[in-house]
Structures are given as C-alpha cells and as structure tokens.
C-alpha cells in the first residue's frame, strides 16, 4: 500500500480533477446539448487519469494490457462524442449564420455604401480615427476581401505593422481562411500574411501583417552556437557514460573508447528525435533551426531545442510537428529498452540495483513482464541497451512536459488552444518547483524549471488559421503521449513495487 503522504497527494489530485469536472458541468449546462457533449468529452479525457490514479491510491495496479484497453476505450468514446458534437454544432452554426446574414443585409439596406467606396468593398460599421500603418490603397484592397458570406468586417484597428479586422465569421473557419488567403495572394501577392484567430473577446478576428514580420532564419551566431552545443553535448555524453562505467573521462582519457559506443547510442536516440521533426517539417514546407542540444553530466543530454522558423498554416500541422520527434525518439528508445531487457542475463555488462526499476511506472512494468522473478534480487544484471533505452525514454518524457515551446507544450497548444497551454505551463513550473524543494538530492527538476522559465516558457506563434482545431484522432494521440510521459516520469512507490515483486 502507499504511505500516508503518497495517498494524500494522489487523493488531492483526484479531488481537484473532480472539482474541475463539476465546475465545468455547471458552466456547460446553460449551453444545452452542445455544452453537455463538450463537457462529456472533458470527462472522457480525464477518466483514464482519474481511474488509474484512483486505483493507484488504493494500492491496485493496472497492468499494461489494462492501461491500453482503458486508453483505447476512452479514445473510441471521445471520437464518438466529437462526431455528435460537430453535428449538433453544425446545426446551431447554420441557424446562427442565417440570422446574422439577414441582419447584415438589413444593415446594408438601411445604410447603403457611399459613392466613393470601391466596388465590392465592405463598409465598416465603425471607423477608427487611428489609421493602420498599411498603405491606404492596400488597406482598401484588403477590406474588399470581406463579405457577408465569409467574414463581415465591422471595425478596423491598428496592430503592430498591420491591422486587426473585427467582425463576424460567416462560414466554416477553414473555408473562410482558404478563401480570404487565396484572394489576398491574388491581389497583393506575398506582401501580407492573413491570420484568422480568436480575439480577446472570444470572437474571431482577422489580423493582417506584412510578410516582413515573418520569422527570420537563424543568424550565423546562432548556428555557431548550435554547433558548439552539439560538440559540448558529445563530450558530456562520453563523460556521463564513463562515470557509469566506473571511471572519470578527464582523469583517464586513454579509456574514452569504452564510453564512445554508449554516447553513439544516445546520439542515435537524439538524432531519431530530430529526424521525426524534420520529416514532418519537410512535408509541409516548414523551416526549422539547427537543434540546440542541452548537455548534461547526469545522462549526457536532455535533448535539443529546435526553433520553428516559419509560420504554420494550422494547429494540426503544429501538432504533427511537435509529436513526430517524441514519437520517433520514443519508439527507438522503447525498442532499445525491450531488446536490452530480453538480452539481459547473469554476467551482462551492467549490474544495477533493483531500485533502478522503481524509478518509472512504465519501465518497471516492462521490466517485470520480461525479467519476472529476477527483479526480486537486490542486484540485477542488465544489457547496456536497457540503460540506453531507459535514458532515451526519460529524455523523451522530459521534452513532453506540457510547457511553453517544449514538444509537450506545443501539443497542448495545438489541441487545446493557447489559453490552456499558458495554464499548463504555469502548472508545470509549479510542479517542478515543488518536486525540487521536496527532493533536493535530484537536481533535474530544478534544472528544467530554470530552463523552461528563462528559455522555453513562451508559446509558439499563432498559426495562420488558429480557429480550426485538430481532429479527434490527433487529440487522442496527444492524450496518449501525455499519459506515457507521466508513466515514464512518475516512480513506483516502495509499497507498490513490493507488491509487484520489484525489489527485496
């Protein structure tokens, strides 16, 4: 069974989650069928977590098959509810759009266009005295793009080097964005970029900015820094594995060849992660910076930071780009771990204490399945691939934390939006701070908290079409990725590990 502090912490998590669901139900109820369906989707998303941690607090452990079945069931229900929600929302949207179009036509009849308006230009209900920095001729051309069948503009206000157009969305966001973007390119080429986003008042707005504001490629200094960090990471990897092999690299330089194969193995994992990102980036024509690898004397490297140097067309592309790296790197790490466990036998190169397998729910479960009764001893002989796979999973999980521009933060931003991503970033920093205070012997949480706070806490730029959400299949994959992140980073309690037969 769990000790009192662990039970209290887990129970607190469950109570907070239940309170959130009750609060969400009270907010959703006034919206009728659509609100309830949306709330039920939230319940389905949280149900696997609540059930898993609830049983965990009670000392009941679900095996890997049970966890996968739970996830597959929740995914199926989530997709079903999503289809129902879209159908209900489509009916409401069509009725609303019909009423708004009638109101717009009535407004045009009551207030006909002045004679000096260009043909096809949509008059604005309100005129801001501060003119946007866009040239007058270009501004009129942009205003002529809008209409009662796409986006009915009611107000233009300056914004940075461009303008914000407030108004009412008249059709599906994806179709509206495509139509407006195509018209803008036909009339003004690549001079401007059009964003369809949610404004501060939770209403759709169009933002038009000059293309000179596009993200810029890395400077020569930044590229040199990336190469230097890559070299430093290679050295720190050799040093970390030399310590694991029982000697200090800088005091025994002649033995560096012993640690090089392990550093190469870590390089394969890091490289696979980067390849995953770049395959998706190439598919959609997205430009990425060189990876800025983060050296670590504990495990060689904490992964790499890769900047997105292009505007992304949609949140779905942001999701695929963010997930691809951890997916490929995680699969390579998992394959190494499983093969290493299978090859582990008495006389293997590494002898690790059984507590090694208590550091992760996921690793401990897989080790128990493969090694069985061998984990009841105090020391276990393991193949080097076991250690490599375990480290790779940790690196992947750390990068999947839902914060800022980490892969996990990008996934949350893509699926749930920028507001939720800001909240999960703050929550992640708070959790890392609490863990760093309660476990000062482990410097990794403090290190990552500082890294996120100063380098990675900002969110990614909004996509050009920020209103169209990723589909349910992507949302389910994101849920699975976050679940595996927690399963990798959360350790087994001594009581539960003893019940599973891990350790003496």
C-alpha positions as CSV (number, residue, x, y, z in Angstrom):
1,X,0.0,0.0,0.0
2,X,1.0,3.6,-0.4
3,X,2.3,5.6,2.6
4,X,0.2,8.4,4.0
5,X,1.9,11.2,2.2
6,X,1.6,9.5,-1.2
7,X,-2.0,8.6,-0.6
8,X,-2.8,12.2,0.4
9,X,-1.1,13.7,-2.7
10,X,-2.9,11.3,-5.0
11,X,-6.2,11.9,-3.3
12,X,-5.7,15.6,-3.7
13,X,-5.1,15.2,-7.4
14,X,-8.3,13.2,-7.8
15,X,-10.3,15.8,-5.7
16,X,-9.0,18.7,-7.8
17,X,-9.9,16.8,-11.0
18,X,-13.4,16.1,-9.7
19,X,-13.9,19.7,-8.7
20,X,-12.8,20.8,-12.2
21,X,-15.4,18.5,-13.8
22,X,-18.2,19.7,-11.5
23,X,-17.3,23.3,-12.3
24,X,-17.2,22.5,-16.0
25,X,-20.6,20.9,-15.8
26,X,-22.1,24.0,-14.2
27,X,-20.6,26.2,-16.9
28,X,-21.7,23.8,-19.7
29,X,-25.3,23.3,-18.7
30,X,-26.6,26.7,-19.9
31,X,-25.4,25.8,-23.4
32,X,-27.7,22.9,-23.7
33,X,-26.9,19.8,-25.8
34,X,-23.6,21.3,-27.2
35,X,-22.4,22.3,-23.7
36,X,-23.1,18.8,-22.2
37,X,-21.5,17.0,-25.1
38,X,-18.4,19.2,-24.8
39,X,-18.3,18.5,-21.0
40,X,-18.6,14.8,-21.6
41,X,-15.6,14.9,-23.9
42,X,-13.7,16.5,-21.0
43,X,-14.9,13.7,-18.7
44,X,-13.7,11.1,-21.2
45,X,-10.3,12.8,-21.5
46,X,-9.8,12.8,-17.7
47,X,-11.4,9.4,-16.9
48,X,-8.3,7.3,-17.6
49,X,-6.2,9.5,-15.4
50,X,-8.8,9.5,-12.6
51,X,-9.3,5.8,-12.7
52,X,-5.6,5.0,-12.9
53,X,-4.5,7.3,-10.1
54,X,-7.6,6.4,-8.0
55,X,-6.7,2.7,-8.2
56,X,-3.1,3.6,-7.7
57,X,-4.0,5.4,-4.4
58,X,-6.0,2.3,-3.3
59,X,-3.0,0.1,-4.0
60,X,-4.5,-1.5,-7.1
61,X,-2.2,-1.6,-10.1
62,X,-3.4,-1.9,-13.7
63,X,-1.1,-3.9,-15.9
64,X,0.0,-2.8,-19.3
65,X,-2.9,-4.5,-21.1
66,X,-5.4,-2.9,-18.7
67,X,-4.0,0.5,-19.3
68,X,-4.0,0.1,-23.1
69,X,-7.6,-1.1,-23.0
70,X,-8.6,1.8,-20.9
71,X,-7.0,4.3,-23.3
72,X,-8.5,2.6,-26.4
73,X,-12.0,2.7,-24.9
74,X,-11.7,6.3,-23.9
75,X,-10.4,7.2,-27.3
76,X,-13.3,5.5,-29.0
77,X,-15.8,7.3,-26.8
78,X,-14.1,10.6,-27.3
79,X,-14.2,10.3,-31.1
80,X,-17.9,9.3,-31.0
81,X,-18.8,12.3,-28.8
82,X,-16.7,14.5,-31.1
83,X,-18.8,13.4,-34.1
84,X,-22.0,14.1,-32.2
85,X,-20.7,17.5,-31.0
86,X,-19.8,18.6,-34.5
87,X,-23.2,17.5,-35.9
88,X,-25.0,19.5,-33.2
89,X,-22.7,22.5,-33.6
90,X,-23.2,22.5,-37.3
91,X,-26.9,22.8,-36.9
92,X,-26.6,25.7,-34.5
93,X,-24.0,27.4,-36.6
94,X,-26.1,27.2,-39.7
95,X,-29.1,28.8,-37.9
96,X,-26.9,31.5,-36.4
97,X,-25.3,32.3,-39.7
98,X,-28.6,32.6,-41.4
99,X,-29.9,35.0,-38.8
100,X,-26.6,37.1,-38.9
101,X,-26.7,37.3,-42.7
102,X,-30.3,38.6,-42.6
103,X,-29.2,41.2,-40.1
104,X,-26.2,42.2,-42.3
105,X,-28.3,42.5,-45.4
106,X,-30.7,44.6,-43.4
107,X,-27.9,46.8,-42.2
108,X,-26.6,47.3,-45.8
109,X,-30.1,48.2,-47.0
110,X,-30.5,50.7,-44.2
111,X,-27.0,52.2,-44.7
112,X,-26.0,51.9,-48.4
113,X,-22.4,52.3,-49.4
114,X,-21.1,55.8,-50.0
115,X,-20.4,56.7,-53.6
116,X,-16.7,57.0,-53.1
117,X,-16.4,53.3,-51.9
118,X,-14.7,50.9,-54.2
119,X,-17.0,48.3,-55.8
120,X,-17.1,45.2,-53.7
121,X,-15.7,46.9,-50.6
122,X,-17.5,46.1,-47.4
123,X,-18.4,49.3,-45.4
124,X,-17.4,49.3,-41.7
125,X,-19.9,49.9,-39.0
126,X,-17.3,51.7,-37.0
127,X,-14.3,53.7,-38.3
128,X,-11.2,54.1,-36.1
129,X,-9.6,57.5,-36.3
130,X,-6.1,55.9,-35.9
131,X,-5.3,54.7,-39.4
132,X,-3.4,51.4,-39.6
133,X,0.2,51.6,-40.9
134,X,-0.9,49.7,-44.0
135,X,-0.9,52.0,-47.1
136,X,-4.3,53.3,-47.9
137,X,-4.6,51.6,-51.3
138,X,-3.5,48.2,-49.8
139,X,-5.9,48.7,-46.9
140,X,-8.9,49.2,-49.3
141,X,-7.9,46.1,-51.2
142,X,-7.8,44.1,-48.0
143,X,-11.1,45.4,-46.9
144,X,-12.6,44.4,-50.2
145,X,-11.8,40.7,-49.4
146,X,-14.5,40.6,-46.7
147,X,-18.2,39.9,-47.3
148,X,-21.3,38.6,-45.7
149,X,-20.6,35.1,-46.9
150,X,-17.1,34.8,-45.3
151,X,-16.1,37.4,-42.7
152,X,-18.3,40.5,-42.2
153,X,-15.9,43.3,-41.1
154,X,-17.2,45.9,-38.6
155,X,-14.1,47.6,-37.3
156,X,-10.5,48.2,-38.3
157,X,-7.9,49.0,-35.7
158,X,-4.1,49.3,-36.0
159,X,-2.0,46.4,-34.8
160,X,1.8,46.4,-34.9
161,X,2.7,47.0,-38.6
162,X,-0.7,45.8,-39.8
163,X,-4.3,45.8,-38.8
164,X,-6.9,43.9,-36.9
165,X,-10.3,43.5,-38.5
166,X,-13.1,42.8,-36.1
167,X,-16.4,41.3,-37.3
168,X,-18.5,38.2,-37.6
169,X,-17.4,34.9,-39.1
170,X,-20.0,33.7,-41.6
171,X,-18.8,30.1,-42.5
172,X,-16.5,27.3,-41.5
173,X,-13.2,28.8,-40.3
174,X,-11.1,26.6,-42.6
175,X,-13.1,27.5,-45.7
176,X,-13.1,31.2,-44.8
177,X,-9.4,31.2,-44.2
178,X,-8.7,29.5,-47.5
179,X,-10.9,31.9,-49.5
180,X,-9.5,35.0,-47.8
181,X,-5.9,33.9,-48.2
182,X,-6.3,33.0,-51.8
183,X,-7.9,36.4,-52.6
184,X,-5.2,38.2,-50.7
185,X,-2.5,36.4,-52.7
186,X,-4.2,37.1,-56.0
187,X,-4.5,40.8,-55.3
188,X,-1.3,41.6,-53.3
189,X,0.9,38.5,-53.8
190,X,3.2,37.6,-50.8
191,X,3.2,41.1,-49.4
192,X,0.9,40.3,-46.5
193,X,0.0,37.4,-44.2
194,X,-3.6,36.8,-43.1
195,X,-4.3,35.3,-39.6
196,X,-7.7,34.0,-38.5
197,X,-7.5,33.9,-34.7
198,X,-9.7,34.3,-31.6
199,X,-9.7,37.8,-30.2
200,X,-9.6,38.9,-26.6
201,X,-13.4,39.0,-26.6
202,X,-13.5,35.3,-27.6
203,X,-14.7,36.3,-31.1
204,X,-13.0,35.5,-34.4
205,X,-10.9,38.3,-35.8
206,X,-8.7,38.7,-38.9
207,X,-5.2,40.0,-38.5
208,X,-3.2,41.2,-41.5
209,X,0.6,41.8,-41.1
210,X,3.3,42.5,-43.7
211,X,5.3,39.4,-44.7
212,X,8.4,41.3,-43.4
213,X,7.2,40.3,-39.9
214,X,7.7,36.6,-40.8
215,X,10.0,34.6,-38.6
216,X,13.6,35.0,-39.6
217,X,16.2,32.3,-40.2
218,X,18.9,31.7,-37.6
219,X,21.8,34.1,-37.6
220,X,25.3,32.9,-38.2
221,X,26.0,33.4,-34.4
222,X,23.1,31.2,-33.5
223,X,24.2,28.5,-36.0
224,X,27.7,28.6,-34.5
225,X,26.2,28.3,-31.0
226,X,24.2,25.2,-32.1
227,X,27.4,23.5,-33.4
228,X,29.3,24.4,-30.2
229,X,26.5,22.9,-28.1
230,X,26.5,19.8,-30.3
231,X,30.2,19.3,-29.6
232,X,29.8,20.0,-25.8
233,X,26.9,17.5,-25.7
234,X,29.1,14.8,-27.4
235,X,31.7,15.4,-24.7
236,X,29.2,15.4,-21.8
237,X,27.7,12.2,-23.2
238,X,31.1,10.5,-23.2
239,X,31.8,11.8,-19.7
240,X,28.4,10.7,-18.3
241,X,28.8,7.1,-19.6
242,X,32.4,7.0,-18.5
243,X,31.2,7.6,-15.0
244,X,28.5,4.9,-15.5
245,X,31.3,2.6,-16.4
246,X,33.3,3.4,-13.3
247,X,35.9,5.9,-14.4
248,X,36.3,9.6,-14.9
249,X,37.0,10.6,-18.5
250,X,39.2,13.6,-17.8
251,X,41.4,11.6,-15.5
252,X,41.5,8.6,-17.8
253,X,41.5,9.9,-21.3
254,X,43.0,6.8,-22.7
255,X,39.8,4.9,-21.8
256,X,37.5,7.2,-23.8
257,X,36.9,4.5,-26.4
258,X,35.0,2.4,-23.8
259,X,32.3,5.2,-23.4
260,X,32.1,6.2,-27.1
261,X,29.6,3.4,-28.1
262,X,27.2,4.5,-25.4
263,X,27.5,8.1,-26.5
264,X,26.8,7.0,-30.1
265,X,23.7,5.1,-28.8
266,X,22.4,8.3,-27.1
267,X,23.2,10.2,-30.4
268,X,21.0,7.7,-32.3
269,X,18.1,8.5,-30.0
270,X,18.6,12.3,-30.2
271,X,19.1,12.0,-34.0
272,X,15.9,10.0,-34.3
273,X,14.0,12.6,-32.4
274,X,15.3,15.4,-34.7
275,X,14.6,13.3,-37.9
276,X,11.0,12.9,-36.8
277,X,10.6,16.7,-36.5
278,X,12.3,17.3,-39.9
279,X,10.4,14.8,-41.9
280,X,7.1,16.5,-40.9
281,X,8.7,19.9,-41.5
282,X,9.8,19.0,-45.0
283,X,6.3,17.5,-45.8
284,X,4.7,20.9,-45.0
285,X,7.5,23.2,-46.1
286,X,8.3,24.4,-42.6
287,X,11.7,25.7,-41.9
288,X,13.4,24.6,-38.6
289,X,16.6,25.9,-36.9
290,X,19.5,23.7,-36.1
291,X,18.9,21.8,-32.8
292,X,20.4,23.4,-29.7
293,X,21.3,20.3,-27.7
294,X,21.3,20.6,-23.9
295,X,24.4,18.9,-22.4
296,X,24.0,17.1,-19.1
297,X,26.6,15.4,-16.9
298,X,23.8,13.2,-15.4
299,X,22.6,11.5,-18.5
300,X,24.7,13.0,-21.3
301,X,22.0,15.3,-22.8
302,X,18.5,16.5,-22.0
303,X,17.6,16.6,-25.7
304,X,17.5,19.6,-28.0
305,X,15.7,22.8,-28.6
306,X,14.5,23.4,-32.1
307,X,13.0,26.7,-33.2
308,X,10.2,26.8,-35.8
309,X,11.3,29.5,-38.3
310,X,8.2,29.5,-40.5
311,X,4.5,30.5,-40.0
312,X,2.4,27.4,-39.6
313,X,-0.8,27.1,-41.6
314,X,-2.8,25.3,-38.9
315,X,-2.8,23.9,-35.4
316,X,-2.9,20.4,-36.9
317,X,0.5,20.9,-38.5
318,X,1.8,22.2,-35.2
319,X,0.6,19.1,-33.5
320,X,2.2,16.7,-36.1
321,X,5.4,18.6,-36.0
322,X,5.5,18.5,-32.2
323,X,4.5,14.9,-31.8
324,X,6.8,13.5,-34.6
325,X,10.0,14.0,-32.7
326,X,9.0,12.3,-29.4
327,X,7.2,9.6,-31.3
328,X,10.2,8.5,-33.3
329,X,12.7,9.1,-30.5
330,X,10.4,7.4,-28.0
331,X,9.9,4.3,-30.2
332,X,13.7,3.9,-30.8
333,X,14.2,4.2,-27.0
334,X,11.4,1.7,-26.3
335,X,12.8,-0.7,-28.8
336,X,16.3,-0.4,-27.1
337,X,14.8,-1.0,-23.7
338,X,12.8,-4.1,-24.7
339,X,15.7,-5.6,-26.6
340,X,18.0,-4.8,-23.7
341,X,15.7,-6.5,-21.2
342,X,15.4,-9.6,-23.4
343,X,19.2,-9.8,-23.8
344,X,19.8,-9.2,-20.1
345,X,21.2,-12.3,-18.3
346,X,23.6,-13.1,-15.5
347,X,27.0,-11.7,-16.5
348,X,25.7,-8.8,-18.5
349,X,27.9,-5.6,-18.5
350,X,25.9,-3.6,-16.0
351,X,24.8,-4.5,-12.5
352,X,22.1,-2.2,-11.3
353,X,20.2,-2.2,-8.0
354,X,16.6,-3.2,-8.3
355,X,15.6,0.3,-7.2
356,X,16.6,1.3,-10.7
357,X,13.4,-0.2,-12.0
358,X,11.3,1.6,-9.4
359,X,12.1,5.0,-10.9
360,X,9.4,4.7,-13.6
361,X,6.0,3.0,-13.7
362,X,6.4,2.3,-17.4
363,X,10.0,0.9,-17.2
364,X,9.2,-1.1,-14.0
365,X,6.1,-2.7,-15.6
366,X,8.0,-3.7,-18.8
367,X,10.9,-5.0,-16.7
368,X,8.6,-7.1,-14.6
369,X,7.0,-8.6,-17.7
370,X,10.3,-9.5,-19.3
371,X,12.6,-10.3,-16.3
372,X,10.0,-11.7,-13.9
373,X,11.4,-13.1,-10.7
374,X,14.9,-11.7,-11.5
375,X,13.7,-8.4,-10.1
376,X,13.3,-9.9,-6.6
377,X,17.0,-9.8,-6.1
378,X,18.8,-6.8,-4.8
379,X,21.1,-6.5,-7.9
380,X,20.1,-7.3,-11.5
381,X,22.5,-7.8,-14.4
382,X,21.3,-5.8,-17.4
383,X,22.4,-5.4,-21.0
384,X,23.7,-1.9,-22.0
385,X,20.7,-1.4,-24.3
386,X,18.4,-1.4,-21.2
387,X,20.2,1.6,-19.8
388,X,20.2,3.3,-23.2
389,X,16.5,2.8,-23.7
390,X,15.7,3.9,-20.2
391,X,17.7,7.2,-20.6
392,X,16.1,7.8,-24.1
393,X,12.6,7.4,-22.6
394,X,13.5,9.9,-19.8
395,X,14.8,12.4,-22.4
396,X,11.6,12.0,-24.5
397,X,9.3,12.3,-21.4
398,X,11.1,15.5,-20.2
399,X,10.6,17.1,-23.6
400,X,6.9,16.1,-23.5
401,X,6.2,18.1,-20.4
402,X,3.3,20.5,-21.2
403,X,5.1,23.7,-21.0
404,X,5.9,26.6,-23.4
405,X,7.8,25.6,-26.5
406,X,8.7,22.1,-25.4
407,X,7.1,19.4,-27.6
408,X,4.5,18.7,-24.9
409,X,3.7,22.4,-24.7
410,X,3.3,22.6,-28.4
411,X,1.0,19.5,-28.4
412,X,-1.2,21.1,-25.7
413,X,-1.3,24.4,-27.6
414,X,-2.3,22.6,-30.8
415,X,-5.1,20.6,-29.3
416,X,-6.5,22.7,-26.5
417,X,-5.5,26.3,-27.6
418,X,-3.3,29.0,-26.2
419,X,-5.2,29.7,-23.0
420,X,-4.9,26.1,-21.8
421,X,-1.2,26.0,-22.9
422,X,-0.5,29.0,-20.7
423,X,-2.1,27.4,-17.7
424,X,-0.3,24.0,-18.2
425,X,3.0,25.9,-18.5
426,X,2.4,27.6,-15.1
427,X,1.2,24.3,-13.6
428,X,4.3,22.5,-14.9
429,X,6.6,25.1,-13.4
430,X,4.8,24.9,-10.0
431,X,5.1,21.1,-10.0
432,X,8.8,21.2,-10.9
433,X,9.3,23.7,-8.1
434,X,7.5,21.5,-5.6
435,X,9.5,18.4,-6.6
436,X,12.8,20.4,-6.5
437,X,12.0,21.5,-2.9
438,X,10.8,18.2,-1.6
439,X,13.7,16.2,-3.3
440,X,16.8,18.4,-3.3
441,X,19.1,15.5,-4.0
442,X,17.7,15.3,-7.5
443,X,18.8,18.5,-9.5
444,X,16.9,17.6,-12.7
445,X,13.5,19.2,-11.7
446,X,15.2,22.5,-10.7
447,X,17.3,22.4,-13.9
448,X,14.3,22.0,-16.1
449,X,12.3,24.6,-14.1
450,X,15.0,27.2,-14.8
451,X,15.3,26.1,-18.4
452,X,11.6,26.5,-19.0
453,X,11.3,29.7,-17.1
454,X,14.1,31.6,-18.9
455,X,14.2,29.9,-22.4
456,X,11.0,28.0,-23.2
457,X,8.0,29.4,-21.3
458,X,6.7,31.5,-24.3
459,X,4.2,29.8,-26.5
460,X,4.6,29.3,-30.2
461,X,3.3,31.9,-32.6
462,X,-0.3,31.5,-33.5
463,X,-1.0,29.5,-36.6
464,X,-2.3,31.3,-39.7
465,X,-5.7,29.5,-39.1
466,X,-5.9,29.4,-35.3
467,X,-9.6,28.7,-35.2
468,X,-9.7,25.2,-36.8
469,X,-8.9,22.6,-34.1
470,X,-7.1,19.3,-34.8
471,X,-9.4,16.3,-35.2
472,X,-10.3,13.8,-32.5
473,X,-7.7,11.3,-33.7
474,X,-4.9,13.8,-33.1
475,X,-6.4,14.7,-29.7
476,X,-6.4,11.1,-28.7
477,X,-2.7,10.7,-29.8
478,X,-1.9,13.8,-27.8
479,X,-3.6,12.3,-24.7
480,X,-1.7,9.1,-25.2
481,X,1.6,11.0,-25.4
482,X,1.0,12.9,-22.2
483,X,-0.1,9.7,-20.4
484,X,3.1,7.9,-21.4
485,X,5.1,11.0,-20.3
486,X,3.6,10.7,-16.8
487,X,4.0,6.9,-16.8
488,X,7.7,7.4,-17.6
489,X,8.5,10.1,-15.0
490,X,6.3,9.0,-12.1
491,X,8.2,6.4,-9.9
492,X,6.7,3.4,-8.4
493,X,6.2,3.7,-4.6
494,X,8.1,1.2,-2.5
495,X,4.8,-0.4,-1.4
496,X,3.5,-0.9,-4.9
497,X,6.9,-2.0,-6.1
498,X,7.0,-4.7,-3.4
499,X,3.5,-5.8,-4.4
500,X,4.7,-6.2,-8.0
501,X,7.8,-8.1,-6.8
502,X,10.3,-5.4,-7.7
503,X,13.0,-5.4,-5.1
504,X,13.5,-7.4,-1.9
